[in-house]
Amino acid sequence: MVLPELDVKYIQKWCALKEHSRHGALSHFEAQTTNIHVTVVRVDIIPTETTEITRMKRFVARFRYTKTTGKWTLYWPDNTGKFHRYKSIPGSKIIRPLLEAVDHNTESLFTW
């Protein structure tokens, strides 16, 4: 299955706007795609006393696309990396409301 190209680009742009620095570590966000979903991953680049750089990756959210309905659904990761359907918002043909749900993170399920 092919994901809607414009939606994927929108998610990628959204990720690019999330880059920030916290506690000496630079964090950026990546959109990793498969044929059925886009997983947003936070990558923390942590400087060390040597020239080595430590990279830590954490799942933030997953947007799953169902071709038959043309809808995106949102999933949140638990601390083992398993994803669970975010039931507070229904599936949507438009990706923006799902991204806004992650931004607002009212239930503290998405790791920023």
Gaussian input, Z-matrix of N, CA and C with variables (Angstrom, degrees):
# hf/3-21g

backbone

0 1
 N
 C     1     B1
 C     2     B2     1     A1
 N     3     B3     2     A2     1     D1
 C     4     B4     3     A3     2     D2
 C     5     B5     4     A4     3     D3
 N     6     B6     5     A5     4     D4
 C     7     B7     6     A6     5     D5
 C     8     B8     7     A7     6     D6
 N     9     B9     8     A8     7     D7
 C    10    B10     9     A9     8     D8
 C    11    B11    10    A10     9     D9
 N    12    B12    11    A11    10    D10
 C    13    B13    12    A12    11    D11
 C    14    B14    13    A13    12    D12
 N    15    B15    14    A14    13    D13
 C    16    B16    15    A15    14    D14
 C    17    B17    16    A16    15    D15
 N    18    B18    17    A17    16    D16
 C    19    B19    18    A18    17    D17
 C    20    B20    19    A19    18    D18
 N    21    B21    20    A20    19    D19
 C    22    B22    21    A21    20    D20
 C    23    B23    22    A22    21    D21
 N    24    B24    23    A23    22    D22
 C    25    B25    24    A24    23    D23
 C    26    B26    25    A25    24    D24
 N    27    B27    26    A26    25    D25
 C    28    B28    27    A27    26    D26
 C    29    B29    28    A28    27    D27
 N    30    B30    29    A29    28    D28
 C    31    B31    30    A30    29    D29
 C    32    B32    31    A31    30    D30
 N    33    B33    32    A32    31    D31
 C    34    B34    33    A33    32    D32
 C    35    B35    34    A34    33    D33
 N    36    B36    35    A35    34    D34
 C    37    B37    36    A36    35    D35
 C    38    B38    37    A37    36    D36
 N    39    B39    38    A38    37    D37
 C    40    B40    39    A39    38    D38
 C    41    B41    40    A40    39    D39
 N    42    B42    41    A41    40    D40
 C    43    B43    42    A42    41    D41
 C    44    B44    43    A43    42    D42
 N    45    B45    44    A44    43    D43
 C    46    B46    45    A45    44    D44
 C    47    B47    46    A46    45    D45
 N    48    B48    47    A47    46    D46
 C    49    B49    48    A48    47    D47
 C    50    B50    49    A49    48    D48
 N    51    B51    50    A50    49    D49
 C    52    B52    51    A51    50    D50
 C    53    B53    52    A52    51    D51
 N    54    B54    53    A53    52    D52
 C    55    B55    54    A54    53    D53
 C    56    B56    55    A55    54    D54
 N    57    B57    56    A56    55    D55
 C    58    B58    57    A57    56    D56
 C    59    B59    58    A58    57    D57
 N    60    B60    59    A59    58    D58
 C    61    B61    60    A60    59    D59
 C    62    B62    61    A61    60    D60
 N    63    B63    62    A62    61    D61
 C    64    B64    63    A63    62    D62
 C    65    B65    64    A64    63    D63
 N    66    B66    65    A65    64    D64
 C    67    B67    66    A66    65    D65
 C    68    B68    67    A67    66    D66
 N    69    B69    68    A68    67    D67
 C    70    B70    69    A69    68    D68
 C    71    B71    70    A70    69    D69
 N    72    B72    71    A71    70    D70
 C    73    B73    72    A72    71    D71
 C    74    B74    73    A73    72    D72
 N    75    B75    74    A74    73    D73
 C    76    B76    75    A75    74    D74
 C    77    B77    76    A76    75    D75
 N    78    B78    77    A77    76    D76
 C    79    B79    78    A78    77    D77
 C    80    B80    79    A79    78    D78
 N    81    B81    80    A80    79    D79
 C    82    B82    81    A81    80    D80
 C    83    B83    82    A82    81    D81
 N    84    B84    83    A83    82    D82
 C    85    B85    84    A84    83    D83
 C    86    B86    85    A85    84    D84
 N    87    B87    86    A86    85    D85
 C    88    B88    87    A87    86    D86
 C    89    B89    88    A88    87    D87
 N    90    B90    89    A89    88    D88
 C    91    B91    90    A90    89    D89
 C    92    B92    91    A91    90    D90
 N    93    B93    92    A92    91    D91
 C    94    B94    93    A93    92    D92
 C    95    B95    94    A94    93    D93
 N    96    B96    95    A95    94    D94
 C    97    B97    96    A96    95    D95
 C    98    B98    97    A97    96    D96
 N    99    B99    98    A98    97    D97
 C   100   B100    99    A99    98    D98
 C   101   B101   100   A100    99    D99
 N   102   B102   101   A101   100   D100
 C   103   B103   102   A102   101   D101
 C   104   B104   103   A103   102   D102
 N   105   B105   104   A104   103   D103
 C   106   B106   105   A105   104   D104
 C   107   B107   106   A106   105   D105
 N   108   B108   107   A107   106   D106
 C   109   B109   108   A108   107   D107
 C   110   B110   109   A109   108   D108
 N   111   B111   110   A110   109   D109
 C   112   B112   111   A111   110   D110
 C   113   B113   112   A112   111   D111
 N   114   B114   113   A113   112   D112
 C   115   B115   114   A114   113   D113
 C   116   B116   115   A115   114   D114
 N   117   B117   116   A116   115   D115
 C   118   B118   117   A117   116   D116
 C   119   B119   118   A118   117   D117
 N   120   B120   119   A119   118   D118
 C   121   B121   120   A120   119   D119
 C   122   B122   121   A121   120   D120
 N   123   B123   122   A122   121   D121
 C   124   B124   123   A123   122   D122
 C   125   B125   124   A124   123   D123
 N   126   B126   125   A125   124   D124
 C   127   B127   126   A126   125   D125
 C   128   B128   127   A127   126   D126
 N   129   B129   128   A128   127   D127
 C   130   B130   129   A129   128   D128
 C   131   B131   130   A130   129   D129
 N   132   B132   131   A131   130   D130
 C   133   B133   132   A132   131   D131
 C   134   B134   133   A133   132   D132
 N   135   B135   134   A134   133   D133
 C   136   B136   135   A135   134   D134
 C   137   B137   136   A136   135   D135
 N   138   B138   137   A137   136   D136
 C   139   B139   138   A138   137   D137
 C   140   B140   139   A139   138   D138
 N   141   B141   140   A140   139   D139
 C   142   B142   141   A141   140   D140
 C   143   B143   142   A142   141   D141
 N   144   B144   143   A143   142   D142
 C   145   B145   144   A144   143   D143
 C   146   B146   145   A145   144   D144
 N   147   B147   146   A146   145   D145
 C   148   B148   147   A147   146   D146
 C   149   B149   148   A148   147   D147
 N   150   B150   149   A149   148   D148
 C   151   B151   150   A150   149   D149
 C   152   B152   151   A151   150   D150
 N   153   B153   152   A152   151   D151
 C   154   B154   153   A153   152   D152
 C   155   B155   154   A154   153   D153
 N   156   B156   155   A155   154   D154
 C   157   B157   156   A156   155   D155
 C   158   B158   157   A157   156   D156
 N   159   B159   158   A158   157   D157
 C   160   B160   159   A159   158   D158
 C   161   B161   160   A160   159   D159
 N   162   B162   161   A161   160   D160
 C   163   B163   162   A162   161   D161
 C   164   B164   163   A163   162   D162
 N   165   B165   164   A164   163   D163
 C   166   B166   165   A165   164   D164
 C   167   B167   166   A166   165   D165
 N   168   B168   167   A167   166   D166
 C   169   B169   168   A168   167   D167
 C   170   B170   169   A169   168   D168
 N   171   B171   170   A170   169   D169
 C   172   B172   171   A171   170   D170
 C   173   B173   172   A172   171   D171
 N   174   B174   173   A173   172   D172
 C   175   B175   174   A174   173   D173
 C   176   B176   175   A175   174   D174
 N   177   B177   176   A176   175   D175
 C   178   B178   177   A177   176   D176
 C   179   B179   178   A178   177   D177
 N   180   B180   179   A179   178   D178
 C   181   B181   180   A180   179   D179
 C   182   B182   181   A181   180   D180
 N   183   B183   182   A182   181   D181
 C   184   B184   183   A183   182   D182
 C   185   B185   184   A184   183   D183
 N   186   B186   185   A185   184   D184
 C   187   B187   186   A186   185   D185
 C   188   B188   187   A187   186   D186
 N   189   B189   188   A188   187   D187
 C   190   B190   189   A189   188   D188
 C   191   B191   190   A190   189   D189
 N   192   B192   191   A191   190   D190
 C   193   B193   192   A192   191   D191
 C   194   B194   193   A193   192   D192
 N   195   B195   194   A194   193   D193
 C   196   B196   195   A195   194   D194
 C   197   B197   196   A196   195   D195
 N   198   B198   197   A197   196   D196
 C   199   B199   198   A198   197   D197
 C   200   B200   199   A199   198   D198
 N   201   B201   200   A200   199   D199
 C   202   B202   201   A201   200   D200
 C   203   B203   202   A202   201   D201
 N   204   B204   203   A203   202   D202
 C   205   B205   204   A204   203   D203
 C   206   B206   205   A205   204   D204
 N   207   B207   206   A206   205   D205
 C   208   B208   207   A207   206   D206
 C   209   B209   208   A208   207   D207
 N   210   B210   209   A209   208   D208
 C   211   B211   210   A210   209   D209
 C   212   B212   211   A211   210   D210
 N   213   B213   212   A212   211   D211
 C   214   B214   213   A213   212   D212
 C   215   B215   214   A214   213   D213
 N   216   B216   215   A215   214   D214
 C   217   B217   216   A216   215   D215
 C   218   B218   217   A217   216   D216
 N   219   B219   218   A218   217   D217
 C   220   B220   219   A219   218   D218
 C   221   B221   220   A220   219   D219
 N   222   B222   221   A221   220   D220
 C   223   B223   222   A222   221   D221
 C   224   B224   223   A223   222   D222
 N   225   B225   224   A224   223   D223
 C   226   B226   225   A225   224   D224
 C   227   B227   226   A226   225   D225
 N   228   B228   227   A227   226   D226
 C   229   B229   228   A228   227   D227
 C   230   B230   229   A229   228   D228
 N   231   B231   230   A230   229   D229
 C   232   B232   231   A231   230   D230
 C   233   B233   232   A232   231   D231
 N   234   B234   233   A233   232   D232
 C   235   B235   234   A234   233   D233
 C   236   B236   235   A235   234   D234
 N   237   B237   236   A236   235   D235
 C   238   B238   237   A237   236   D236
 C   239   B239   238   A238   237   D237
 N   240   B240   239   A239   238   D238
 C   241   B241   240   A240   239   D239
 C   242   B242   241   A241   240   D240
 N   243   B243   242   A242   241   D241
 C   244   B244   243   A243   242   D242
 C   245   B245   244   A244   243   D243
 N   246   B246   245   A245   244   D244
 C   247   B247   246   A246   245   D245
 C   248   B248   247   A247   246   D246
 N   249   B249   248   A248   247   D247
 C   250   B250   249   A249   248   D248
 C   251   B251   250   A250   249   D249
 N   252   B252   251   A251   250   D250
 C   253   B253   252   A252   251   D251
 C   254   B254   253   A253   252   D252
 N   255   B255   254   A254   253   D253
 C   256   B256   255   A255   254   D254
 C   257   B257   256   A256   255   D255
 N   258   B258   257   A257   256   D256
 C   259   B259   258   A258   257   D257
 C   260   B260   259   A259   258   D258
 N   261   B261   260   A260   259   D259
 C   262   B262   261   A261   260   D260
 C   263   B263   262   A262   261   D261
 N   264   B264   263   A263   262   D262
 C   265   B265   264   A264   263   D263
 C   266   B266   265   A265   264   D264
 N   267   B267   266   A266   265   D265
 C   268   B268   267   A267   266   D266
 C   269   B269   268   A268   267   D267
 N   270   B270   269   A269   268   D268
 C   271   B271   270   A270   269   D269
 C   272   B272   271   A271   270   D270
 N   273   B273   272   A272   271   D271
 C   274   B274   273   A273   272   D272
 C   275   B275   274   A274   273   D273
 N   276   B276   275   A275   274   D274
 C   277   B277   276   A276   275   D275
 C   278   B278   277   A277   276   D276
 N   279   B279   278   A278   277   D277
 C   280   B280   279   A279   278   D278
 C   281   B281   280   A280   279   D279
 N   282   B282   281   A281   280   D280
 C   283   B283   282   A282   281   D281
 C   284   B284   283   A283   282   D282
 N   285   B285   284   A284   283   D283
 C   286   B286   285   A285   284   D284
 C   287   B287   286   A286   285   D285
 N   288   B288   287   A287   286   D286
 C   289   B289   288   A288   287   D287
 C   290   B290   289   A289   288   D288
 N   291   B291   290   A290   289   D289
 C   292   B292   291   A291   290   D290
 C   293   B293   292   A292   291   D291
 N   294   B294   293   A293   292   D292
 C   295   B295   294   A294   293   D293
 C   296   B296   295   A295   294   D294
 N   297   B297   296   A296   295   D295
 C   298   B298   297   A297   296   D296
 C   299   B299   298   A298   297   D297
 N   300   B300   299   A299   298   D298
 C   301   B301   300   A300   299   D299
 C   302   B302   301   A301   300   D300
 N   303   B303   302   A302   301   D301
 C   304   B304   303   A303   302   D302
 C   305   B305   304   A304   303   D303
 N   306   B306   305   A305   304   D304
 C   307   B307   306   A306   305   D305
 C   308   B308   307   A307   306   D306
 N   309   B309   308   A308   307   D307
 C   310   B310   309   A309   308   D308
 C   311   B311   310   A310   309   D309
 N   312   B312   311   A311   310   D310
 C   313   B313   312   A312   311   D311
 C   314   B314   313   A313   312   D312
 N   315   B315   314   A314   313   D313
 C   316   B316   315   A315   314   D314
 C   317   B317   316   A316   315   D315
 N   318   B318   317   A317   316   D316
 C   319   B319   318   A318   317   D317
 C   320   B320   319   A319   318   D318
 N   321   B321   320   A320   319   D319
 C   322   B322   321   A321   320   D320
 C   323   B323   322   A322   321   D321
 N   324   B324   323   A323   322   D322
 C   325   B325   324   A324   323   D323
 C   326   B326   325   A325   324   D324
 N   327   B327   326   A326   325   D325
 C   328   B328   327   A327   326   D326
 C   329   B329   328   A328   327   D327
 N   330   B330   329   A329   328   D328
 C   331   B331   330   A330   329   D329
 C   332   B332   331   A331   330   D330
 N   333   B333   332   A332   331   D331
 C   334   B334   333   A333   332   D332
 C   335   B335   334   A334   333   D333

   B1=1.4508
   B2=1.5270
   B3=1.2814
   B4=1.4496
   B5=1.5304
   B6=1.3089
   B7=1.4679
   B8=1.5233
   B9=1.3358
   B10=1.4711
   B11=1.5354
   B12=1.3141
   B13=1.4582
   B14=1.5290
   B15=1.3160
   B16=1.4696
   B17=1.5224
   B18=1.3238
   B19=1.4666
   B20=1.5278
   B21=1.3172
   B22=1.4635
   B23=1.5249
   B24=1.3131
   B25=1.4711
   B26=1.5271
   B27=1.3253
   B28=1.4654
   B29=1.5310
   B30=1.3255
   B31=1.4626
   B32=1.5276
   B33=1.3259
   B34=1.4629
   B35=1.5247
   B36=1.3091
   B37=1.4650
   B38=1.5255
   B39=1.3196
   B40=1.4615
   B41=1.5293
   B42=1.3319
   B43=1.4709
   B44=1.5273
   B45=1.3060
   B46=1.4672
   B47=1.5233
   B48=1.3133
   B49=1.4696
   B50=1.5279
   B51=1.3239
   B52=1.4659
   B53=1.5209
   B54=1.3057
   B55=1.4601
   B56=1.5294
   B57=1.3406
   B58=1.4593
   B59=1.5205
   B60=1.3223
   B61=1.4560
   B62=1.5239
   B63=1.3425
   B64=1.4637
   B65=1.5253
   B66=1.3329
   B67=1.4674
   B68=1.5309
   B69=1.3057
   B70=1.4531
   B71=1.5170
   B72=1.3080
   B73=1.4702
   B74=1.5147
   B75=1.3008
   B76=1.4537
   B77=1.5199
   B78=1.3123
   B79=1.4600
   B80=1.5157
   B81=1.3194
   B82=1.4530
   B83=1.5230
   B84=1.3005
   B85=1.4514
   B86=1.5163
   B87=1.3146
   B88=1.4613
   B89=1.5176
   B90=1.3151
   B91=1.4605
   B92=1.5246
   B93=1.3169
   B94=1.4544
   B95=1.5265
   B96=1.3286
   B97=1.4631
   B98=1.5282
   B99=1.3305
   B100=1.4549
   B101=1.5270
   B102=1.3033
   B103=1.4631
   B104=1.5212
   B105=1.3531
   B106=1.4679
   B107=1.5225
   B108=1.3248
   B109=1.4608
   B110=1.5191
   B111=1.3324
   B112=1.4614
   B113=1.5243
   B114=1.3223
   B115=1.4574
   B116=1.5215
   B117=1.3284
   B118=1.4590
   B119=1.5226
   B120=1.3308
   B121=1.4558
   B122=1.5197
   B123=1.3454
   B124=1.4628
   B125=1.5181
   B126=1.3197
   B127=1.4661
   B128=1.5233
   B129=1.3340
   B130=1.4616
   B131=1.5137
   B132=1.3146
   B133=1.4548
   B134=1.5216
   B135=1.3378
   B136=1.4567
   B137=1.5242
   B138=1.3262
   B139=1.4694
   B140=1.5353
   B141=1.3200
   B142=1.4617
   B143=1.5227
   B144=1.3142
   B145=1.4649
   B146=1.5240
   B147=1.3045
   B148=1.4666
   B149=1.5291
   B150=1.2877
   B151=1.4624
   B152=1.5302
   B153=1.3337
   B154=1.4582
   B155=1.5241
   B156=1.2910
   B157=1.4612
   B158=1.5203
   B159=1.3065
   B160=1.4564
   B161=1.5191
   B162=1.3229
   B163=1.4651
   B164=1.5250
   B165=1.3121
   B166=1.4606
   B167=1.5181
   B168=1.3298
   B169=1.4629
   B170=1.5238
   B171=1.3303
   B172=1.4667
   B173=1.5189
   B174=1.3093
   B175=1.4587
   B176=1.5218
   B177=1.3217
   B178=1.4627
   B179=1.5203
   B180=1.3248
   B181=1.4665
   B182=1.5224
   B183=1.3180
   B184=1.4662
   B185=1.5261
   B186=1.3186
   B187=1.4618
   B188=1.5252
   B189=1.3140
   B190=1.4722
   B191=1.5248
   B192=1.3160
   B193=1.4617
   B194=1.5222
   B195=1.3336
   B196=1.4585
   B197=1.5204
   B198=1.2997
   B199=1.4625
   B200=1.5324
   B201=1.3405
   B202=1.4741
   B203=1.5202
   B204=1.3390
   B205=1.4700
   B206=1.5254
   B207=1.3381
   B208=1.4668
   B209=1.5220
   B210=1.3456
   B211=1.4659
   B212=1.5252
   B213=1.3249
   B214=1.4466
   B215=1.5287
   B216=1.3258
   B217=1.4580
   B218=1.5170
   B219=1.3127
   B220=1.4554
   B221=1.5265
   B222=1.3340
   B223=1.4634
   B224=1.5218
   B225=1.3214
   B226=1.4612
   B227=1.5301
   B228=1.3567
   B229=1.4659
   B230=1.5320
   B231=1.3327
   B232=1.4604
   B233=1.5243
   B234=1.3270
   B235=1.4669
   B236=1.5290
   B237=1.3381
   B238=1.4672
   B239=1.5278
   B240=1.3306
   B241=1.4589
   B242=1.5172
   B243=1.3318
   B244=1.4594
   B245=1.5353
   B246=1.3476
   B247=1.4556
   B248=1.5269
   B249=1.3415
   B250=1.4615
   B251=1.5221
   B252=1.3022
   B253=1.4697
   B254=1.5218
   B255=1.3111
   B256=1.4593
   B257=1.5260
   B258=1.3165
   B259=1.4584
   B260=1.5223
   B261=1.3177
   B262=1.4632
   B263=1.5225
   B264=1.3193
   B265=1.4626
   B266=1.5279
   B267=1.3274
   B268=1.4691
   B269=1.5314
   B270=1.3185
   B271=1.4583
   B272=1.5178
   B273=1.3212
   B274=1.4611
   B275=1.5232
   B276=1.3241
   B277=1.4655
   B278=1.5303
   B279=1.3198
   B280=1.4641
   B281=1.5248
   B282=1.3170
   B283=1.4599
   B284=1.5277
   B285=1.2973
   B286=1.4697
   B287=1.5340
   B288=1.3390
   B289=1.4749
   B290=1.5346
   B291=1.3188
   B292=1.4608
   B293=1.5312
   B294=1.3199
   B295=1.4627
   B296=1.5278
   B297=1.3200
   B298=1.4689
   B299=1.5282
   B300=1.3229
   B301=1.4687
   B302=1.5301
   B303=1.3324
   B304=1.4629
   B305=1.5207
   B306=1.3238
   B307=1.4667
   B308=1.5250
   B309=1.3166
   B310=1.4675
   B311=1.5236
   B312=1.3277
   B313=1.4617
   B314=1.5317
   B315=1.3034
   B316=1.4593
   B317=1.5257
   B318=1.3171
   B319=1.4606
   B320=1.5409
   B321=1.3204
   B322=1.4725
   B323=1.5268
   B324=1.3088
   B325=1.4585
   B326=1.5244
   B327=1.3179
   B328=1.4538
   B329=1.5328
   B330=1.3274
   B331=1.4618
   B332=1.5179
   B333=1.3026
   B334=1.4565
   B335=1.4909
   A1=108.75
   A2=116.30
   A3=121.50
   A4=108.71
   A5=115.39
   A6=120.40
   A7=109.75
   A8=117.54
   A9=119.84
   A10=110.45
   A11=115.67
   A12=121.78
   A13=113.30
   A14=117.45
   A15=119.75
   A16=111.57
   A17=117.21
   A18=120.56
   A19=110.78
   A20=116.96
   A21=120.59
   A22=109.88
   A23=117.58
   A24=121.00
   A25=110.88
   A26=116.86
   A27=121.18
   A28=109.86
   A29=117.18
   A30=121.17
   A31=110.10
   A32=117.75
   A33=121.64
   A34=111.15
   A35=116.39
   A36=120.23
   A37=109.90
   A38=116.93
   A39=122.50
   A40=109.88
   A41=116.89
   A42=121.39
   A43=110.98
   A44=116.80
   A45=121.05
   A46=111.92
   A47=117.20
   A48=121.38
   A49=112.49
   A50=118.12
   A51=121.91
   A52=114.26
   A53=119.04
   A54=121.37
   A55=110.30
   A56=115.94
   A57=119.55
   A58=110.93
   A59=114.71
   A60=121.34
   A61=108.18
   A62=114.91
   A63=118.97
   A64=107.77
   A65=116.42
   A66=122.60
   A67=111.76
   A68=117.67
   A69=121.70
   A70=114.86
   A71=116.77
   A72=120.28
   A73=108.90
   A74=115.30
   A75=120.85
   A76=107.94
   A77=116.51
   A78=120.50
   A79=109.59
   A80=115.00
   A81=119.55
   A82=107.61
   A83=115.35
   A84=120.67
   A85=109.76
   A86=115.08
   A87=121.63
   A88=109.39
   A89=115.49
   A90=122.00
   A91=107.77
   A92=116.33
   A93=121.70
   A94=107.98
   A95=116.13
   A96=119.86
   A97=112.13
   A98=114.17
   A99=122.66
   A100=105.01
   A101=117.06
   A102=118.15
   A103=113.14
   A104=118.98
   A105=120.02
   A106=114.79
   A107=118.07
   A108=117.74
   A109=112.56
   A110=113.65
   A111=122.48
   A112=106.26
   A113=116.13
   A114=121.17
   A115=108.36
   A116=115.71
   A117=121.26
   A118=107.30
   A119=115.25
   A120=122.59
   A121=108.66
   A122=115.72
   A123=120.28
   A124=107.79
   A125=116.75
   A126=122.23
   A127=107.56
   A128=115.14
   A129=121.13
   A130=108.36
   A131=116.31
   A132=121.95
   A133=106.25
   A134=114.70
   A135=120.71
   A136=109.11
   A137=116.47
   A138=118.32
   A139=110.03
   A140=116.09
   A141=121.18
   A142=108.69
   A143=115.81
   A144=119.74
   A145=112.00
   A146=116.92
   A147=120.23
   A148=107.86
   A149=116.42
   A150=119.67
   A151=112.01
   A152=116.69
   A153=119.87
   A154=110.80
   A155=115.16
   A156=121.74
   A157=107.55
   A158=115.65
   A159=120.35
   A160=108.46
   A161=115.61
   A162=121.60
   A163=108.25
   A164=116.00
   A165=120.82
   A166=108.11
   A167=116.28
   A168=120.42
   A169=109.51
   A170=114.63
   A171=120.90
   A172=109.20
   A173=114.97
   A174=119.15
   A175=109.39
   A176=116.23
   A177=121.61
   A178=109.82
   A179=116.76
   A180=121.31
   A181=108.90
   A182=114.82
   A183=120.25
   A184=108.00
   A185=114.88
   A186=122.14
   A187=106.91
   A188=115.90
   A189=120.62
   A190=109.08
   A191=115.00
   A192=121.25
   A193=109.85
   A194=115.63
   A195=121.60
   A196=107.96
   A197=115.68
   A198=120.91
   A199=112.11
   A200=117.25
   A201=119.84
   A202=112.56
   A203=117.22
   A204=120.34
   A205=111.88
   A206=116.01
   A207=120.02
   A208=111.90
   A209=116.66
   A210=120.45
   A211=111.93
   A212=113.04
   A213=122.81
   A214=108.45
   A215=116.62
   A216=121.37
   A217=108.48
   A218=115.27
   A219=122.39
   A220=110.18
   A221=115.52
   A222=122.69
   A223=109.46
   A224=116.39
   A225=122.32
   A226=109.10
   A227=117.36
   A228=120.49
   A229=111.51
   A230=116.10
   A231=117.83
   A232=108.01
   A233=117.27
   A234=119.29
   A235=113.55
   A236=117.99
   A237=120.66
   A238=111.53
   A239=116.65
   A240=120.49
   A241=113.67
   A242=117.44
   A243=120.89
   A244=108.44
   A245=115.37
   A246=120.36
   A247=111.49
   A248=114.57
   A249=122.37
   A250=109.15
   A251=116.36
   A252=122.07
   A253=109.60
   A254=116.16
   A255=122.74
   A256=107.01
   A257=116.30
   A258=121.11
   A259=114.11
   A260=117.39
   A261=120.17
   A262=113.27
   A263=116.38
   A264=120.19
   A265=107.62
   A266=117.39
   A267=119.45
   A268=111.56
   A269=115.40
   A270=120.04
   A271=109.94
   A272=115.92
   A273=120.29
   A274=110.65
   A275=115.49
   A276=119.57
   A277=110.96
   A278=115.64
   A279=122.00
   A280=107.57
   A281=118.29
   A282=122.26
   A283=112.55
   A284=118.03
   A285=121.95
   A286=114.54
   A287=120.77
   A288=118.91
   A289=113.18
   A290=117.04
   A291=120.21
   A292=110.76
   A293=116.19
   A294=120.30
   A295=110.61
   A296=116.65
   A297=120.62
   A298=111.04
   A299=117.68
   A300=121.05
   A301=110.34
   A302=116.50
   A303=120.01
   A304=109.84
   A305=117.45
   A306=121.19
   A307=111.50
   A308=116.70
   A309=120.22
   A310=112.27
   A311=117.80
   A312=123.30
   A313=112.91
   A314=118.02
   A315=122.32
   A316=113.69
   A317=117.84
   A318=120.87
   A319=112.26
   A320=116.71
   A321=122.79
   A322=113.22
   A323=116.80
   A324=120.85
   A325=113.06
   A326=116.29
   A327=120.30
   A328=109.05
   A329=116.45
   A330=122.88
   A331=110.44
   A332=116.51
   A333=121.00
   A334=105.94
   D1=144.86
   D2=178.62
   D3=-105.21
   D4=130.08
   D5=177.55
   D6=-75.14
   D7=149.78
   D8=177.08
   D9=-61.01
   D10=117.42
   D11=-173.13
   D12=-58.20
   D13=-42.47
   D14=-178.82
   D15=-65.85
   D16=-38.09
   D17=177.86
   D18=-65.53
   D19=-42.05
   D20=178.73
   D21=-62.53
   D22=-42.88
   D23=178.21
   D24=-63.93
   D25=-36.50
   D26=177.78
   D27=-64.29
   D28=-43.26
   D29=177.86
   D30=-63.69
   D31=-42.07
   D32=178.99
   D33=-62.41
   D34=-41.66
   D35=178.82
   D36=-65.94
   D37=-41.70
   D38=177.64
   D39=-58.87
   D40=-43.53
   D41=177.75
   D42=-61.61
   D43=-43.37
   D44=-178.15
   D45=-61.52
   D46=-30.70
   D47=-179.84
   D48=-77.89
   D49=-9.70
   D50=-175.12
   D51=-91.03
   D52=-4.56
   D53=-177.16
   D54=-58.12
   D55=135.47
   D56=177.84
   D57=-157.41
   D58=168.42
   D59=179.22
   D60=-114.91
   D61=135.49
   D62=-178.40
   D63=-149.74
   D64=129.44
   D65=176.72
   D66=53.57
   D67=38.54
   D68=177.96
   D69=81.14
   D70=-4.83
   D71=179.73
   D72=-104.85
   D73=140.42
   D74=175.45
   D75=-94.33
   D76=127.19
   D77=179.02
   D78=-113.70
   D79=139.43
   D80=170.23
   D81=-137.18
   D82=167.33
   D83=-174.44
   D84=-122.16
   D85=139.04
   D86=-178.75
   D87=-121.48
   D88=145.60
   D89=174.31
   D90=-104.88
   D91=108.72
   D92=179.94
   D93=-98.86
   D94=123.44
   D95=-174.37
   D96=-108.44
   D97=149.04
   D98=168.31
   D99=-125.56
   D100=-167.10
   D101=179.82
   D102=-79.71
   D103=-10.18
   D104=-179.88
   D105=-126.66
   D106=-10.37
   D107=-179.30
   D108=-153.41
   D109=166.17
   D110=173.97
   D111=-121.62
   D112=123.79
   D113=178.23
   D114=-107.17
   D115=127.49
   D116=176.87
   D117=-91.87
   D118=127.67
   D119=-177.81
   D120=-122.08
   D121=131.96
   D122=173.21
   D123=-90.70
   D124=128.15
   D125=178.40
   D126=-113.87
   D127=116.39
   D128=176.58
   D129=-98.01
   D130=126.00
   D131=176.71
   D132=-105.35
   D133=111.72
   D134=-172.31
   D135=-109.05
   D136=118.57
   D137=178.53
   D138=-71.48
   D139=146.01
   D140=176.60
   D141=-117.97
   D142=174.69
   D143=-179.31
   D144=-69.50
   D145=-22.91
   D146=176.12
   D147=-94.15
   D148=-171.05
   D149=179.77
   D150=-81.51
   D151=-3.89
   D152=179.56
   D153=-71.16
   D154=150.94
   D155=176.77
   D156=-120.62
   D157=131.13
   D158=178.09
   D159=-98.76
   D160=130.03
   D161=177.74
   D162=-113.91
   D163=122.92
   D164=175.62
   D165=-113.61
   D166=134.19
   D167=179.42
   D168=-115.22
   D169=138.42
   D170=176.93
   D171=-136.67
   D172=136.86
   D173=174.52
   D174=-69.76
   D175=138.91
   D176=176.79
   D177=-107.03
   D178=-52.15
   D179=-176.77
   D180=-161.60
   D181=163.36
   D182=174.90
   D183=-132.88
   D184=134.48
   D185=177.08
   D186=-111.95
   D187=114.81
   D188=-176.70
   D189=-104.66
   D190=134.34
   D191=-178.65
   D192=-107.51
   D193=130.75
   D194=175.95
   D195=-110.24
   D196=113.55
   D197=-174.31
   D198=-63.94
   D199=-39.01
   D200=-175.90
   D201=-63.26
   D202=-33.04
   D203=179.25
   D204=-100.05
   D205=-18.51
   D206=-176.33
   D207=71.03
   D208=24.19
   D209=-176.64
   D210=-115.54
   D211=148.81
   D212=172.60
   D213=-97.35
   D214=142.59
   D215=172.14
   D216=-125.90
   D217=152.81
   D218=-174.21
   D219=-106.07
   D220=138.17
   D221=177.77
   D222=-128.13
   D223=146.83
   D224=176.70
   D225=-115.46
   D226=149.22
   D227=-178.84
   D228=-93.77
   D229=141.35
   D230=171.24
   D231=-88.65
   D232=-176.90
   D233=-174.86
   D234=-74.11
   D235=-4.25
   D236=174.93
   D237=-98.99
   D238=-3.44
   D239=-179.51
   D240=93.15
   D241=2.34
   D242=177.66
   D243=-82.88
   D244=138.90
   D245=-178.49
   D246=-96.73
   D247=144.23
   D248=-179.79
   D249=-129.56
   D250=142.62
   D251=179.94
   D252=-62.93
   D253=129.79
   D254=176.27
   D255=-85.33
   D256=105.58
   D257=-170.33
   D258=-88.65
   D259=-4.82
   D260=-178.56
   D261=-74.73
   D262=-12.40
   D263=178.61
   D264=-136.87
   D265=132.55
   D266=-178.77
   D267=-73.33
   D268=166.38
   D269=173.96
   D270=-57.79
   D271=154.14
   D272=-175.15
   D273=-142.69
   D274=141.69
   D275=174.30
   D276=-76.92
   D277=-12.77
   D278=178.67
   D279=-112.05
   D280=129.98
   D281=-175.70
   D282=-74.20
   D283=-26.55
   D284=-173.23
   D285=-55.03
   D286=-46.18
   D287=179.77
   D288=-61.22
   D289=-30.38
   D290=178.89
   D291=-72.49
   D292=-39.51
   D293=175.68
   D294=-64.13
   D295=-39.08
   D296=177.96
   D297=-64.52
   D298=-36.02
   D299=177.47
   D300=-62.86
   D301=-39.65
   D302=177.38
   D303=-68.03
   D304=-41.94
   D305=178.54
   D306=-58.74
   D307=-44.64
   D308=-176.80
   D309=-77.25
   D310=-33.14
   D311=171.52
   D312=45.59
   D313=45.57
   D314=-174.25
   D315=-62.95
   D316=-25.13
   D317=-179.11
   D318=-101.27
   D319=7.09
   D320=178.90
   D321=55.17
   D322=41.65
   D323=179.85
   D324=-97.94
   D325=-19.13
   D326=-175.47
   D327=-103.25
   D328=129.02
   D329=-173.70
   D330=-86.45
   D331=110.59
   D332=175.37
   D333=-105.69

